[in-house]
């Protein structure tokens, strides 16, 4: 089946640890995005990438890092520098510069314990 | 000023009524406009998108765009209890990033 796969769905992290959230798509999409959603809030853009080996910061990039070594993959690392990482993380992808259809993965819940 | 603004609600309508959801955006160079529905604990699902001024209809949903006023709306006709969700307005800007509003929570009462 085509789509976006995020893993893990649920993750618990101890304070001071880095954690990497996986996002893989088999839709042959060029652009990929990472958003953060806090309870009762909208989506805030962390990073986005329009092509392989290129990415741009969104509004809340501090404490996060990404890579885009392959078209299919856009992993997000939540570093220990991110002070309030507990949130719902959503990965999305979109085809080409003119494409309008954006797809979301099922999301990853990260909790700091 | 936020990039994309929506009334947080909650908006409550009776079953069978028309629900009207509104959104304004700040970047005049924005190209495309989207409405998503998000159920609690789930990822957003695309309802429809619009990029030309005027109305676009898809079943019970109608999106309206007025670029001069920087305003987008979504009308849901014959609202059903299953339409109860949070509706997110999203805007694709000239640099191709996608910005979302905080969402409007809609409740359709049987």
Interface residues (C-beta under 8 A of the other chain):
Chain A: X31 X33 X35 X41 X42 X43 X44 X45 X48 X50 X56 X58 X90 X92 X94 X97 X100 X101 X102 X103 X104 X105 X106 X107
Chain B: X4 X6 X32 X34 X42 X43 X44 X45 X46 X49 X51 X88 X90 X92 X95 X96 X97 X98 X99 X100 X101 X102 X103
